[in-house]
């Protein structure tokens, strides 16, 4: 495996990022990995490595780079949680578009990345981000996955449940049964939009698990649910991106 810690230039600064891909056999299809609210950390690096190990070029940026290069939640104290929520509040559809555009520009220039085969995954906070990214770049994204995505239906004009009407790629939404950040009514609104759009999609409920269940270092970690989410991701990405398959040569 090849790993890089590098800065990706954006319109608003240097976005420090973790990039990982296999050491031979490329170019590899690309997965943009949008972090959850606790920040870019080794736990997420390990998850990115797991994706890369089966044949992907994975880009995991620190989305808080406008305010800090190194925040990650280490303790759920009042002070740390307040800082985390403050950082979360600085991110929206506009910042997602800026950061996504920068990542696309980066992967387009990488010889080991086949950016014609591109997908994304977002967790918790970034569930909406992958919807915004794919809706803004419908010709670029072949698939997206939102894993216990938060705030999927809000009163805002750019609420994910409204923006989803513009999706043209296959999408997967993993939903925890116990999740105050994504209650059933929010997911119902999202599902109605996706059904009306006719785009390929799947919304799957994970019974008995809590928000954040895929993260091994969380108290709410559920191994069976986490492994099911990996199975779904690998299936989606293999189907739409073709990990390990080289693009046909031009005649």
Secondary structure, 3 states (H helix, E strand, C coil): CEEEEEEEEECCEEEEEEEEECCCCCCEEEEEEECCCCCCCHHHHHHHHHHHCCCEEEEEECCCCCCCCCCCCCCCCHHHHHHHHHHHCCCCHHHHHHHHHHHHHHHHCCCCEEEEEEEEEEEHHHHHHHHHHHHHCCCCEEEEEEECCCCCCCCCCCCHHHHHHHCCCEEEEEEEEECCCCCHHHHHHHHHHHHHHCCCEEEEEEEEEECCCCCCCCCCCCHHHHHHHHHHHHHHHHHHHCCCCCCCCCC
